[in-house]
Amino acid sequence: MACVFHLAKLAKRLALIGWAALAAGACGDELTDPPSAGSLVPAAASLVLTPSVGSGAVGSSLRFTATLNDSAGHELPTPSIAWESFDPAVATVDRAGLVRALAPGTARIAATSGPLGDTATVTVTPSPTALSGYYVAADGTASGDGSRARPWDLATALAGANGRIVAGDQIWLRGGIYPGVFRTALAGQPTRPIVIRQFPGERATIDGGLRVDGPDVIYWGFEIMQSNPLANGTTPALLIYGARTKYINLVIHDAAQQGITFWDGADDAEVYGCLVYNNGLNENKDHGIYVHNSTGTKLIEDNVFFNNLAYGIHAYAGPEDDYQRNIHVIGNVSFNNGSISALWTERVNLLIGAEVWGTGMRAIDNMLYFSGSVGQNMWIGYTAASGDVEVRGNTVWGGATALTVGDWEAATVRDNTVGGSGVVVALNGPEPSRLTWSGNRYYRAPTAAAWSFAGVPVPLASWQQATGLATGEVAQATTPSTPQVVVRPNRYEPGRAHVVVYNWGGQSQVNVSVSQVLTVGQRYEVRNVQDPYGAPVARGTYTGGALSLPMGGVAPPPRLGRSTRTPPRTGPSFDAFVITVTL
């Protein structure tokens, strides 16, 4: 019996492979016989192939799924599916829908069942072994040529390799340890940055530090640490002066001073997706990141800061510094900073404030946590009166005070979730009429003296009456039974994301929807951010739906080269994870 295909879906296929091949593909042995009268099901109206678009490097695989639906959109039992690749030199597909990437290019994949069918597109990228650009290796030399066979050493590359490295070039760091404190004036162009990136699947480590003076360079994916911070004294891990530079998905830890110093001069620069922990020797002075900004805008986004000696994020300036402007702190995770300190209780996860005037400040969608009731969690405004700030969409849990707001000419505080066993909100100086305050959620008994104004903590209703703020806002005495889960997909690496869980009910496992991060058929690994190079807590091939992540927690990472207090274990109450795809 002649077979007719759904032409709207497979017109390209008909033109390419012809009626004879089409008939063979539709009516061949792979399809089942028609059902008997006793096993009839509603007529299928469509076949949908998911994902519709996929990608992977040479050597990777991706599984597709074909689903039959009736005219009402209900899924039907799926009979045998005929699979075909139009471009088998680029990618093949087996009888189960598993696509294997063979060569760079684009391949179209078809799935058919009876008269119905659908197509998908797969983009195959080069294997990491064939990546173009220059190469740097731990055993590279100044006399090399930057090829895979004769790589440079890191100092040579950071000096520009005698003028060979120019705007737009890509430099790959091979796995290994690069000892030393390095400095670079390497410069790209605003539309053609130089990219210095860790080679896929390898671990490149600078053991010492890196200072960046040149503009328009992207530093991506490698590790900066100090195995012996006592010998480095006052050396930060990463010192930034370069304008329009970016620092993407770095792992920065155990420095003698700051993890990152992000200074004036680095106009319009960005720190994104980094893990920053265990930094600092100098009590109350060394932070995860210390940022000044007087011109342009600085962006600190989607990073994780934890167990640093003093503050996690310290956007601050002293009385001798210029006015501060446009520091945007968005989507970061900051927890238990100050927990390794033996002397100071003034622990802070996030401070935006100074002893000089500042304006254009933003704290949006950050996730903060303290294991206990010590510390200032989110501190917005220090001793100086300042211009404007927006505090929106943050989750702030724990500490002696969860949220402190200082003296601003205009402050918007809305849609935040704030709670803990201490003071929930403290207004230290602002005239309430200058504040826009709405939509905030509190987890604390409303009768507790946990809302402070002019230094006096009172119950929520009394605070509302005294300030005229928070009209209509309520406090819940107990936390929700279901966890709060936040997934932040990485802007620069598809298939990568941070996952943050406030595990209010203490569940041993939490289901996390990751469909916005992974596509069906991708291989993935999930690690606790407190063990970034350790064994995955979950791994596999993504088949759709949610991932189940363990909430028992892990031991905090050891502090290298010195003795400190041992930070608390955050699980099962709170934890953060990083999802990555594997080749």
Backbone torsions as a table, in degrees:
resi	resn	phi	psi	omega
1	MET	NA	132.2	-177.7
2	ALA	-65.1	143.6	179.9
3	CYS	-108.6	137.7	-179.1
4	VAL	-118.3	132.2	-177.7
5	PHE	-96.2	160.3	174.8
6	HIS	-72.4	97.8	-168.4
7	LEU	-65.8	-31.0	-179.4
8	ALA	-62.1	-31.1	-179.9
9	LYS	-87.3	-31.1	-167.9
10	LEU	-123.0	28.0	179.9
11	ALA	-61.0	-40.8	179.6
12	LYS	-64.6	-37.2	-179.4
13	ARG	-64.9	-41.9	179.9
14	LEU	-60.2	-42.6	-177.9
15	ALA	-67.5	-31.4	-174.5
16	LEU	-84.0	-42.1	-170.1
17	ILE	-109.5	-9.6	173.0
18	GLY	83.5	162.9	-175.2
19	TRP	-67.4	-36.6	-176.5
20	ALA	-64.6	-49.5	178.8
21	ALA	-64.9	-34.5	179.4
22	LEU	-62.4	-46.6	179.9
23	ALA	-62.4	-40.9	179.3
24	ALA	-63.5	-40.3	-178.5
25	GLY	-69.6	-32.7	-176.0
26	ALA	-84.3	-32.3	-171.5
27	CYS	-114.8	13.3	-177.0
28	GLY	-74.0	-173.2	-172.7
29	ASP	-69.1	-17.2	-175.2
30	GLU	-70.3	-21.8	-177.4
31	LEU	-89.0	147.6	179.2
32	THR	-78.5	163.0	174.0
33	ASP	-69.0	158.2	177.2
34	PRO	-58.4	146.9	-179.8
35	PRO	-66.9	152.7	175.7
36	SER	-74.9	166.4	-177.3
37	ALA	-59.3	-30.3	-178.1
38	GLY	-78.9	-9.0	-177.4
39	SER	-121.3	23.8	-178.2
40	LEU	-65.0	141.3	174.7
41	VAL	-124.2	165.7	178.3
42	PRO	-54.8	147.6	-176.8
43	ALA	-64.3	136.3	177.1
44	ALA	-74.8	136.1	-180.0
45	ALA	-108.9	-23.2	-178.2
46	SER	-155.3	156.0	171.2
47	LEU	-123.2	129.3	-176.9
48	VAL	-119.7	129.0	-179.7
49	LEU	-102.1	126.2	178.4
50	THR	-127.6	142.8	-6.8
51	PRO	-71.6	160.6	178.8
52	SER	-78.9	-23.9	178.5
53	VAL	-136.4	132.9	178.0
54	GLY	-136.7	166.2	179.0
55	SER	-153.4	159.6	177.2
56	GLY	179.8	161.8	178.5
57	ALA	-81.3	160.5	174.5
58	VAL	-53.2	131.0	-178.9
59	GLY	96.8	-12.2	179.8
60	SER	-89.3	172.4	178.9
61	SER	-135.3	157.3	-177.5
62	LEU	-147.3	127.6	-177.9
63	ARG	-96.7	133.2	175.5
64	PHE	-106.0	152.8	179.0
65	THR	-125.5	133.5	177.4
66	ALA	-107.9	129.6	-177.5
67	THR	-124.3	130.2	174.1
68	LEU	-92.7	136.8	177.2
69	ASN	-126.5	149.0	173.8
70	ASP	-85.3	-176.2	-174.0
71	SER	-65.7	-19.8	178.0
72	ALA	-91.1	0.7	179.7
73	GLY	88.4	8.0	179.8
74	HIS	-82.8	138.9	-179.3
75	GLU	-72.6	139.6	-178.8
76	LEU	-112.8	157.9	171.0
77	PRO	-55.6	134.1	-174.1
78	THR	-97.4	120.7	175.0
79	PRO	-76.1	-170.0	178.4
80	SER	-60.8	142.3	-179.0
81	ILE	-112.7	137.2	172.0
82	ALA	-92.7	126.9	-178.2
83	TRP	-113.3	145.6	177.8
84	GLU	-153.9	142.4	171.7
85	SER	-103.1	129.2	175.2
86	PHE	-75.8	-17.4	-174.9
87	ASP	-131.2	67.4	-173.4
88	PRO	-65.3	-16.8	176.2
89	ALA	-72.5	-24.0	179.0
90	VAL	-92.2	-46.8	-179.2
91	ALA	-153.0	141.2	175.3
92	THR	-108.8	163.8	176.4
93	VAL	-136.6	138.0	-179.2
94	ASP	-96.8	-175.6	-174.6
95	ARG	-67.4	-15.6	179.9
96	ALA	-101.0	4.5	179.4
97	GLY	86.9	14.8	178.6
98	LEU	-87.7	119.0	-179.3
99	VAL	-96.7	134.3	177.6
100	ARG	-116.5	127.9	-177.8
101	ALA	-82.9	124.9	-175.4
102	LEU	-111.2	-35.8	-175.3
103	ALA	-152.5	151.8	178.6
104	PRO	-58.0	140.2	179.1
105	GLY	146.1	-164.3	-179.4
106	THR	-124.2	133.7	178.8
107	ALA	-126.2	144.2	173.4
108	ARG	-105.0	134.4	-178.2
109	ILE	-113.4	133.2	179.4
110	ALA	-116.6	140.6	171.2
111	ALA	-124.4	133.8	-178.3
112	THR	-135.1	149.6	173.9
113	SER	-148.0	109.5	-175.1
114	GLY	59.9	-131.5	-177.9
115	PRO	-83.8	3.2	-174.0
116	LEU	-109.1	152.9	178.2
117	GLY	-167.2	169.1	177.5
118	ASP	-154.4	161.1	179.4
119	THR	-128.7	157.8	176.1
120	ALA	-138.7	161.6	-179.2
121	THR	-116.7	134.8	177.7
122	VAL	-120.0	126.5	175.3
123	THR	-102.8	124.7	-178.6
124	VAL	-107.0	123.4	179.1
125	THR	-98.0	162.2	-178.8
126	PRO	-61.6	152.5	172.9
127	SER	-64.6	148.4	176.4
128	PRO	-55.7	-24.2	179.7
129	THR	-74.4	-5.9	-178.8
130	ALA	-121.9	22.9	-177.6
131	LEU	-70.6	135.5	-179.0
132	SER	-83.5	157.7	179.2
133	GLY	125.0	-173.0	177.5
134	TYR	-92.4	160.8	-176.4
135	TYR	-126.6	143.1	175.4
136	VAL	-126.5	139.3	-179.9
137	ALA	-137.0	157.1	179.4
138	ALA	-62.1	-28.4	176.3
139	ASP	-104.8	18.9	176.9
140	GLY	-71.5	170.3	-175.5
141	THR	-134.0	161.1	174.9
142	ALA	-68.0	-22.8	-179.2
143	SER	-89.5	1.0	176.9
144	GLY	-70.2	177.2	178.9
145	ASP	-116.1	8.7	178.4
146	GLY	81.5	7.5	177.4
147	SER	-84.2	170.8	176.5
148	ARG	-61.6	-36.0	-177.6
149	ALA	-77.7	-30.4	-176.6
150	ARG	-132.8	69.4	-175.2
151	PRO	-71.5	161.0	174.3
152	TRP	-83.4	162.1	164.0
153	ASP	-80.2	165.5	-172.7
154	LEU	-66.5	-40.1	-178.9
155	ALA	-60.9	-39.6	179.3
156	THR	-64.0	-44.8	-179.7
157	ALA	-64.7	-42.6	-178.8
158	LEU	-68.6	-18.6	174.7
159	ALA	-89.5	1.0	177.5
160	GLY	95.0	0.4	177.7
161	ALA	53.8	50.6	178.0
162	ASN	56.4	40.4	175.6
163	GLY	86.2	-0.5	-178.3
164	ARG	-73.7	-32.3	-179.9
165	ILE	-84.9	123.1	-176.6
166	VAL	-129.8	173.8	-179.5
167	ALA	-53.4	137.2	178.8
168	GLY	91.7	-7.1	-177.4
169	ASP	-77.4	154.3	175.6
170	GLN	-112.7	132.3	178.6
171	ILE	-123.0	126.3	-179.3
172	TRP	-103.1	127.4	175.0
173	LEU	-93.0	116.1	175.7
174	ARG	-74.6	159.7	-178.8
175	GLY	-61.2	149.2	179.8
176	GLY	139.5	177.0	-179.0
177	ILE	-104.5	131.2	179.3
178	TYR	-113.9	92.8	-176.5
179	PRO	-76.4	142.0	175.1
180	GLY	130.3	164.0	173.6
181	VAL	-102.1	112.9	-171.8
182	PHE	-103.5	150.6	177.2
183	ARG	-135.3	138.8	-177.7
184	THR	-140.6	138.9	170.9
185	ALA	-109.4	14.9	178.9
186	LEU	-50.2	133.6	-173.6
187	ALA	-133.2	128.8	170.2
188	GLY	-98.4	-152.8	175.4
189	GLN	-128.7	155.0	-175.6
190	PRO	-52.4	-38.6	-179.9
191	THR	-97.9	-2.1	-179.8
192	ARG	-140.1	70.6	-178.6
193	PRO	-70.1	153.7	167.2
194	ILE	-82.3	140.0	-179.9
195	VAL	-117.8	123.6	175.3
196	ILE	-114.0	112.1	-167.8
197	ARG	-136.2	143.2	174.6
198	GLN	-63.9	136.8	178.3
199	PHE	-64.0	134.7	-176.1
200	PRO	-55.0	136.3	176.0
201	GLY	79.4	2.2	-179.3
202	GLU	-119.4	168.7	-179.1
203	ARG	-122.8	107.8	178.5
204	ALA	-103.1	128.4	-172.6
205	THR	-128.7	122.1	167.8
206	ILE	-89.4	116.1	179.0
207	ASP	-101.0	90.7	-176.7
208	GLY	156.6	-87.3	179.2
209	GLY	175.7	168.6	179.7
210	LEU	-141.5	127.7	172.4
211	ARG	-112.0	132.4	-177.4
212	VAL	-116.7	119.2	177.8
213	ASP	-109.5	-27.7	-174.1
214	GLY	-84.3	155.8	-177.7
215	PRO	-90.0	164.3	166.2
216	ASP	59.8	49.1	175.2
217	VAL	-130.0	141.5	177.5
218	ILE	-109.4	126.9	177.8
219	TYR	-111.5	124.1	-160.6
220	TRP	-140.3	119.7	160.0
221	GLY	86.8	-6.2	-175.3
222	PHE	-98.5	-179.3	-174.9
223	GLU	-110.3	139.8	171.3
224	ILE	-127.8	124.9	-176.9
225	MET	-154.3	176.0	175.5
226	GLN	-133.7	113.5	179.9
227	SER	-71.2	-21.0	178.6
228	ASN	-134.7	74.1	-176.6
229	PRO	-62.2	-27.8	179.0
230	LEU	-61.5	-28.8	179.3
231	ALA	-81.2	-12.7	-176.5
232	ASN	-98.5	-14.0	171.3
233	GLY	63.0	-88.5	-174.6
234	THR	-119.5	28.6	-176.4
235	THR	-95.7	121.0	172.9
236	PRO	-74.6	165.3	175.4
237	ALA	-72.1	-46.2	-176.7
238	LEU	-134.2	121.5	-179.2
239	LEU	-115.9	119.0	-169.2
240	ILE	-115.5	121.4	169.1
241	TYR	-124.4	-10.5	-172.0
242	GLY	-75.7	126.7	178.8
243	ALA	-69.1	143.8	174.9
244	ARG	57.5	26.5	175.0
245	THR	-88.4	158.4	178.1
246	LYS	-131.4	146.0	-178.8
247	TYR	-130.8	104.3	-165.5
248	ILE	-115.4	124.8	170.3
249	ASN	54.7	36.6	175.0
250	LEU	-81.7	158.9	172.4
251	VAL	-117.2	117.5	-169.9
252	ILE	-128.9	121.3	-174.4
253	HIS	-157.9	158.0	170.7
254	ASP	59.9	36.5	174.7
255	ALA	-81.1	156.5	178.1
256	ALA	-68.6	-29.8	-177.9
257	GLN	-119.5	-128.0	178.3
258	GLN	-71.3	154.6	166.5
259	GLY	-67.1	-50.5	179.3
260	ILE	-134.8	129.2	167.7
261	THR	-108.5	122.9	-166.6
262	PHE	-123.1	87.6	-161.7
263	TRP	-98.7	168.3	169.6
264	ASP	-53.6	143.3	-174.4
265	GLY	106.1	-30.9	177.2
266	ALA	-86.3	58.6	-177.0
267	ASP	-63.5	138.4	175.1
268	ASP	56.5	34.1	177.8
269	ALA	-96.2	167.9	-170.5
270	GLU	-143.9	132.5	169.8
271	VAL	-113.4	119.5	-169.0
272	TYR	-137.7	131.1	168.3
273	GLY	71.0	16.5	-174.7
274	CYS	-88.4	153.5	170.7
275	LEU	-105.9	122.7	-171.5
276	VAL	-132.8	116.2	-173.3
277	TYR	-155.1	160.6	173.2
278	ASN	59.4	29.2	-178.7
279	ASN	-96.1	143.7	170.8
280	GLY	115.5	138.1	172.9
281	LEU	-119.9	-24.9	-170.9
282	ASN	-96.6	110.4	-173.0
283	GLU	-54.8	133.5	176.9
284	ASN	64.1	12.1	-178.6
285	LYS	-123.3	-23.9	-171.5
286	ASP	-106.6	130.0	-170.0
287	HIS	-127.5	171.2	173.4
288	GLY	-62.8	-51.0	174.7
289	ILE	-141.8	134.9	178.5
290	TYR	-118.0	119.2	-170.9
291	VAL	-126.6	133.8	166.5
292	HIS	-117.1	150.8	171.3
293	ASN	-158.1	119.0	179.6
294	SER	-111.4	-23.0	176.9
295	THR	-136.3	155.3	-178.2
296	GLY	68.9	-158.3	-179.3
297	THR	-132.4	139.3	171.5
298	LYS	-110.6	135.9	179.9
299	LEU	-115.8	125.6	174.3
300	ILE	-120.5	105.4	-168.8
301	GLU	-137.3	138.0	170.6
302	ASP	57.6	31.8	174.5
303	ASN	-96.1	168.1	174.9
304	VAL	-125.4	122.1	179.7
305	PHE	-120.0	125.5	178.7
306	PHE	-154.3	151.4	174.0
307	ASN	54.6	30.4	170.9
308	ASN	-81.5	159.0	-166.5
309	LEU	-62.1	-42.7	-177.1
310	ALA	-116.7	-93.3	-177.8
311	TYR	-99.8	158.2	172.7
312	GLY	-80.0	-63.9	177.4
313	ILE	-115.1	120.3	-173.5
314	HIS	-123.0	86.7	176.6
315	ALA	-93.2	92.6	-165.2
316	TYR	-146.1	154.0	172.5
317	ALA	-146.5	143.3	179.0
318	GLY	-84.1	176.6	-175.1
319	PRO	-65.3	-19.7	179.3
320	GLU	-88.2	-4.2	-175.4
321	ASP	-90.2	162.9	175.6
322	ASP	-67.4	163.9	172.3
323	TYR	-57.2	149.4	-177.1
324	GLN	-107.5	140.7	-175.9
325	ARG	-142.9	146.4	160.6
326	ASN	55.2	54.3	170.2
327	ILE	-101.6	116.9	-175.4
328	HIS	-111.4	117.9	-176.2
329	VAL	-115.1	108.0	-166.8
330	ILE	-134.0	127.9	169.3
331	GLY	68.0	20.7	-178.9
332	ASN	-87.1	157.4	171.6
333	VAL	-110.4	130.7	-179.7
334	SER	-142.8	118.7	-175.8
335	PHE	-145.0	144.7	173.4
336	ASN	52.1	33.0	172.9
337	ASN	-73.0	140.6	-172.0
338	GLY	91.2	-6.7	-174.6
339	SER	-72.2	-18.2	177.4
340	ILE	-92.5	-0.9	179.3
341	SER	-77.1	138.6	178.7
342	ALA	-94.2	-15.6	-169.2
343	LEU	-115.3	-37.0	-167.1
344	TRP	-104.0	137.8	173.9
345	THR	-102.1	-3.5	-179.7
346	GLU	-81.1	67.6	-177.2
347	ARG	-92.7	140.8	-176.1
348	VAL	-140.5	132.4	174.4
349	ASN	-83.2	-36.0	179.9
350	LEU	-149.6	121.7	173.0
351	LEU	-121.1	127.8	166.7
352	ILE	-124.7	103.9	-177.4
353	GLY	174.4	169.6	-174.1
354	ALA	-161.0	179.6	171.5
355	GLU	-98.5	9.7	172.2
356	VAL	-130.9	163.1	-178.3
357	TRP	-62.6	144.9	176.2
358	GLY	-147.1	158.8	-179.4
359	THR	-155.6	167.7	179.4
360	GLY	70.9	29.1	-176.1
361	MET	-89.7	147.2	-178.9
362	ARG	-139.0	132.8	170.5
363	ALA	-130.6	100.8	-169.1
364	ILE	-129.5	129.5	170.6
365	ASP	60.1	29.3	176.2
366	ASN	-85.6	157.4	-177.6
367	MET	-126.7	111.1	-173.1
368	LEU	-118.3	148.8	-177.0
369	TYR	-155.5	136.3	168.3
370	PHE	-121.3	136.3	173.9
371	SER	-84.1	76.9	-179.5
372	GLY	133.4	-164.0	-171.4
373	SER	-120.3	33.8	176.0
374	VAL	-117.1	137.1	173.4
375	GLY	109.2	158.5	171.4
376	GLN	-95.3	119.0	-171.5
377	ASN	-79.6	-69.2	174.0
378	MET	-116.1	120.0	-173.6
379	TRP	-121.0	109.2	-174.5
380	ILE	-113.7	100.3	-176.7
381	GLY	105.0	127.1	-178.3
382	TYR	-109.2	-126.1	-174.9
383	THR	-86.4	-27.5	-176.1
384	ALA	-87.5	142.9	168.6
385	ALA	-67.3	145.7	-175.0
386	SER	-139.0	-179.7	-174.1
387	GLY	-81.4	-102.8	-175.3
388	ASP	-122.0	151.8	177.8
389	VAL	-147.2	146.5	173.2
390	GLU	-119.7	126.3	179.4
391	VAL	-122.7	102.5	-168.4
392	ARG	-142.0	135.9	169.4
393	GLY	71.5	16.5	-178.7
394	ASN	-86.5	153.6	168.5
395	THR	-113.5	121.0	-173.8
396	VAL	-128.7	113.8	-174.7
397	TRP	-129.6	125.0	170.7
398	GLY	95.4	179.4	-177.6
399	GLY	94.8	168.8	174.5
400	ALA	-62.9	-37.9	173.5
401	THR	-134.9	127.1	-177.9
402	ALA	-76.1	-53.9	-175.7
403	LEU	-130.5	121.7	175.2
404	THR	-115.8	131.3	178.6
405	VAL	-121.7	123.4	-179.5
406	GLY	-92.0	-151.5	-170.3
407	ASP	-92.6	109.4	179.3
408	TRP	-126.7	147.2	173.7
409	GLU	-68.0	-33.4	178.3
410	ALA	-151.5	121.2	179.6
411	ALA	-133.2	130.8	174.2
412	THR	-107.0	120.5	-180.0
413	VAL	-126.0	104.5	-175.5
414	ARG	-150.5	151.8	172.6
415	ASP	60.3	32.3	176.3
416	ASN	-98.0	153.1	173.0
417	THR	-111.1	119.8	-170.6
418	VAL	-133.4	134.4	178.9
419	GLY	-168.4	-178.8	-179.8
420	GLY	142.8	-169.3	-177.3
421	SER	-101.7	-1.2	179.9
422	GLY	-106.7	-148.3	175.3
423	VAL	-71.0	131.5	-177.6
424	VAL	-82.5	-49.4	-178.8
425	VAL	-136.3	136.4	173.9
426	ALA	-128.9	123.6	172.5
427	LEU	-97.6	114.5	-176.7
428	ASN	-113.5	76.3	172.1
429	GLY	114.6	-26.7	-174.0
430	PRO	-73.2	145.3	170.2
431	GLU	-73.0	118.7	-175.4
432	PRO	-54.0	-29.9	-178.7
433	SER	-65.9	-17.2	178.5
434	ARG	-86.0	-5.5	-174.6
435	LEU	-99.2	138.6	167.9
436	THR	-103.3	115.3	-167.5
437	TRP	-133.1	116.9	-177.4
438	SER	-164.7	154.6	169.8
439	GLY	70.3	13.7	-179.2
440	ASN	-83.1	148.6	-179.8
441	ARG	-117.5	134.0	-176.4
442	TYR	-120.0	139.4	173.1
443	TYR	-118.2	93.4	-179.1
444	ARG	-173.7	145.5	178.5
445	ALA	-57.0	124.5	-175.8
446	PRO	-64.1	-18.5	178.6
447	THR	-86.7	-8.0	178.9
448	ALA	-72.7	146.6	176.3
449	ALA	-78.6	76.2	-170.6
450	ALA	-127.5	9.5	175.1
451	TRP	-122.4	119.6	-169.4
452	SER	-111.8	137.2	174.6
453	PHE	-140.3	127.5	-178.2
454	ALA	57.6	35.4	174.8
455	GLY	81.8	3.3	-177.2
456	VAL	-113.7	113.3	176.9
457	PRO	-80.4	134.1	-177.3
458	VAL	-141.7	168.5	173.8
459	PRO	-64.0	164.3	-174.6
460	LEU	-58.2	-46.4	-177.4
461	ALA	-61.4	-40.2	179.0
462	SER	-67.4	-38.0	178.6
463	TRP	-65.5	-42.3	178.1
464	GLN	-61.8	-41.1	-179.8
465	GLN	-67.7	-38.5	-177.3
466	ALA	-72.9	-34.1	-174.7
467	THR	-100.0	-23.5	-172.9
468	GLY	75.1	11.6	-178.0
469	LEU	-103.0	168.8	170.1
470	ALA	62.4	28.3	177.6
471	THR	-60.3	125.9	-179.2
472	GLY	89.0	-13.8	177.4
473	GLU	-78.1	145.0	-178.0
474	VAL	-128.1	163.6	176.4
475	ALA	-119.5	138.8	175.2
476	GLN	-101.8	133.8	-176.5
477	ALA	-74.0	-23.3	-179.7
478	THR	-121.9	153.7	178.4
479	THR	-80.4	160.3	179.0
480	PRO	-63.5	154.3	176.8
481	SER	-79.6	-22.7	178.8
482	THR	-96.9	146.8	-177.4
483	PRO	-72.1	155.8	169.6
484	GLN	-97.6	119.9	-176.3
485	VAL	-119.2	128.9	178.0
486	VAL	-122.5	129.0	177.2
487	VAL	-115.6	123.7	-179.5
488	ARG	-116.4	94.1	177.8
489	PRO	-59.9	143.4	-178.8
490	ASN	-76.5	132.6	-177.2
491	ARG	-71.3	-25.7	-172.5
492	TYR	-104.6	-22.1	-178.1
493	GLU	-125.8	103.0	174.9
494	PRO	-57.4	140.0	-178.6
495	GLY	86.8	4.4	177.7
496	ARG	-117.0	143.5	178.4
497	ALA	-162.1	157.4	167.2
498	HIS	-99.4	139.5	176.4
499	VAL	-122.1	128.9	-179.3
500	VAL	-122.4	132.8	-177.2
501	VAL	-127.2	119.1	165.3
502	TYR	-94.5	104.0	-170.3
503	ASN	-92.9	71.8	-172.1
504	TRP	-54.2	-40.3	-175.3
505	GLY	-89.8	0.8	178.1
506	GLY	68.9	34.3	-179.8
507	GLN	-67.4	147.7	178.9
508	SER	-77.8	-26.6	177.3
509	GLN	-134.6	145.3	177.6
510	VAL	-129.3	131.4	177.4
511	ASN	-84.7	133.3	-175.7
512	VAL	-126.8	121.1	176.3
513	SER	-76.4	123.6	-176.6
514	VAL	-125.7	20.8	-177.6
515	SER	-64.5	-21.6	176.8
516	GLN	-81.9	-4.8	-177.8
517	VAL	-110.7	-48.5	-174.4
518	LEU	-108.7	151.1	171.0
519	THR	-108.6	151.4	-177.2
520	VAL	-56.8	132.4	180.0
521	GLY	98.7	-13.9	178.1
522	GLN	-75.4	140.6	172.4
523	ARG	-86.6	138.9	-173.2
524	TYR	-138.6	161.5	170.3
525	GLU	-137.5	145.7	177.3
526	VAL	-123.6	127.8	177.8
527	ARG	-123.5	148.0	169.9
528	ASN	-69.3	135.4	-178.5
529	VAL	-62.4	-19.4	179.0
530	GLN	-84.8	2.1	175.3
531	ASP	-145.1	63.0	-168.4
532	PRO	-67.1	-22.0	179.4
533	TYR	-110.9	10.3	-179.0
534	GLY	-89.0	-168.5	-179.3
535	ALA	-68.6	141.7	176.7
536	PRO	-62.2	146.6	172.7
537	VAL	-85.0	-15.3	174.6
538	ALA	-156.1	147.5	177.8
539	ARG	-160.0	161.5	177.5
540	GLY	155.1	-163.5	174.4
541	THR	-108.4	125.7	-173.3
542	TYR	-71.2	126.1	-179.3
543	THR	-112.4	8.5	-177.6
544	GLY	102.6	165.3	177.4
545	GLY	78.9	-154.8	-173.7
546	ALA	-97.4	154.3	170.3
547	LEU	-98.9	143.8	175.7
548	SER	-98.9	117.9	-176.7
549	LEU	-110.8	137.9	179.9
550	PRO	-75.6	142.4	-177.8
551	MET	-113.8	17.4	177.6
552	GLY	-71.3	-17.5	179.2
553	GLY	82.1	173.5	176.3
554	VAL	-131.3	163.7	174.9
555	ALA	-66.6	138.5	176.7
556	PRO	-57.2	149.3	-178.2
557	PRO	-62.9	142.0	-179.7
558	PRO	-64.5	147.4	176.5
559	ARG	-86.5	126.4	-172.6
560	LEU	-84.4	136.4	167.2
561	GLY	72.4	6.8	176.8
562	ARG	-161.9	165.7	179.2
563	SER	-100.1	134.0	177.0
564	THR	-139.8	176.2	168.9
565	ARG	-65.4	151.1	177.2
566	THR	-87.2	122.9	-179.6
567	PRO	-66.5	158.4	177.8
568	PRO	-72.8	154.4	172.9
569	ARG	-80.2	128.8	-173.8
570	THR	-84.7	-31.9	179.5
571	GLY	-72.7	150.8	4.2
572	PRO	-89.1	-1.1	-172.8
573	SER	-70.0	-32.3	-174.5
574	PHE	-155.3	143.1	171.2
575	ASP	-162.9	162.9	178.3
576	ALA	-134.4	146.2	-174.0
577	PHE	-135.2	160.4	172.9
578	VAL	-125.0	128.1	176.2
579	ILE	-97.9	134.9	173.0
580	THR	-136.1	154.0	172.7
581	VAL	-93.7	152.1	179.7
582	THR	-116.7	154.2	-178.8
583	LEU	-76.1	NA	NA
